[in-house]
Every structure is written in structure tokens, then in C-alpha cells.
Amino acid sequence: HVCYHTCQKNNSQYGLVSDEMLFSIYDEKTDRNPEAHAMQQDERSTLQQAVDELPATEKQIIIMKYYNQMTIEDIASALGISRSTVKRRLADTQKSLKKKLR
């Protein structure tokens, strides 16, 4: 009813939605905003593809850190490498991903 009355008020045809009306009902939360949700899904898909294309050692560290939420110490222990090596590999991999995603 609200859309119908707004359209009548704006002398629009029933069913046509003005930009002003869309802006007034636009919701920033992605769970209620189909456009933002679609963009977020597209970004996730692009990121997942970029991670999948990484070399095995880089991919492993990214998955451990960001998907499994492991600490630097836990990653170092699991892989049998130093903390500084984990940090360096993470930094290098992040740079690589940023280049791919530009």
C-alpha cells in the first residue's frame, strides 16, 4: 500500500518506482539488500578463486590464518617453520593477492 500511495502522490503509474523511492527503502545491511548481498557474494567468489590459484605453500598459510583462524605461533608449529618465516610468507602472499585482485 505504501508503494501504491507514494506512486499516486508522485503522479507515477502504479508499479513504477522512482529513484527517490528506491533510495528511501534502500538498506545498507547485506542480508536485507539484494544488490549488496550479490556484490559481497561476487567478491567472495573472486577471492576464493584467487586463493585457489596460489602455490600450495602460500595457499596453505592463507587458509590456516584466515579460514581456520590460527595464530602465527600455531601455524609455525604445525608447519615446522619459524614465526618470522610465517610472517614473511603471509606478507608476500597478501601482496600477491592484492595484485591479482586489482
Secondary structure, DSSP 8 states (H G I E B T S, - for coil): -HHHHHHHHTT--TT---HHHHHHH---STTT-HHHHHHHHHHHHHHHHHHHTS-HHHHHHHIIIIIS---HHHHHHHHT--HHHHHHHHHHHHHHHHHHH-
